[in-house]
């Protein structure tokens, strides 16, 4: 299975800045880790990996319900493929 995520250059720059604060060594690994954590179902709604990644990219502590509506179905479809 292959998942493609397109990031705006400004978002990518923020992701790289967030990456500097994490033990992971690439943005791809950060995103892959976050998606895998989401799939595993270990994260609660408040600690959802996608919420955290979006929050890091925006320089905030958490994410938004709008992002979840936009991306959750897409990620689940990719996972089922």
C-alpha positions as CSV (number, residue, x, y, z in Angstrom):
1,X,0.0,0.0,0.0
2,X,1.3,3.4,-0.9
3,X,-0.1,6.7,0.5
4,X,0.7,10.1,-1.1
5,X,0.5,13.2,1.0
6,X,1.0,16.6,-0.7
7,X,2.1,19.4,1.6
8,X,2.2,23.1,0.8
9,X,5.8,24.4,1.0
10,X,5.0,26.6,4.0
11,X,3.5,23.5,5.8
12,X,6.5,21.5,4.9
13,X,8.8,24.1,6.4
14,X,6.7,24.0,9.6
15,X,6.9,20.2,9.6
16,X,10.6,20.4,9.3
17,X,10.7,22.8,12.2
18,X,8.5,20.4,14.3
19,X,10.7,17.5,13.2
20,X,13.7,19.2,14.9
21,X,11.8,18.7,18.2
22,X,11.2,15.0,17.5
23,X,13.4,11.9,17.6
24,X,12.4,10.9,14.1
25,X,14.8,11.7,11.3
26,X,12.5,12.7,8.4
27,X,9.2,14.3,7.7
28,X,8.1,11.2,5.9
29,X,8.8,9.1,9.0
30,X,6.9,11.6,11.2
31,X,3.9,11.3,8.9
32,X,4.1,7.6,8.5
33,X,4.5,7.1,12.3
34,X,1.5,9.3,12.9
35,X,-0.7,7.5,10.4
36,X,0.3,4.1,11.7
37,X,-0.5,5.2,15.2
38,X,-3.9,6.4,14.0
39,X,-4.6,3.0,12.4
40,X,-3.6,1.1,15.4
41,X,-6.4,2.7,17.4
42,X,-4.2,3.3,20.4
43,X,-4.7,7.0,20.5
44,X,-7.8,8.5,22.0
45,X,-9.7,11.3,20.3
46,X,-7.8,13.9,22.3
47,X,-4.4,12.2,21.7
48,X,-5.1,11.3,18.1
49,X,-1.9,11.3,16.1
50,X,-3.4,13.2,13.2
51,X,-4.6,15.9,15.6
52,X,-1.0,16.1,17.0
53,X,0.7,16.3,13.6
54,X,-1.6,19.0,12.3
55,X,-1.1,20.9,15.6
56,X,2.7,20.6,15.2
57,X,2.5,21.8,11.6
58,X,0.5,24.8,12.7
59,X,2.7,25.4,15.8
60,X,-0.2,24.6,18.1
61,X,-0.9,21.9,20.7
62,X,-3.8,20.3,19.0
63,X,-5.7,20.0,15.7
64,X,-9.3,20.6,14.5
65,X,-12.4,18.7,13.8
66,X,-12.5,20.1,10.3
67,X,-9.1,18.4,9.5
68,X,-10.4,15.1,10.8
69,X,-13.5,15.3,8.6
70,X,-11.3,16.1,5.6
71,X,-8.7,13.4,6.2
72,X,-10.1,10.6,8.2
73,X,-12.1,9.0,5.4
74,X,-9.2,9.5,3.0
75,X,-6.8,7.7,5.3
76,X,-9.2,4.9,6.0
77,X,-9.8,4.3,2.3
78,X,-6.1,4.1,1.7
79,X,-5.8,1.7,4.6
80,X,-8.5,-0.6,3.2
81,X,-7.0,-0.6,-0.3
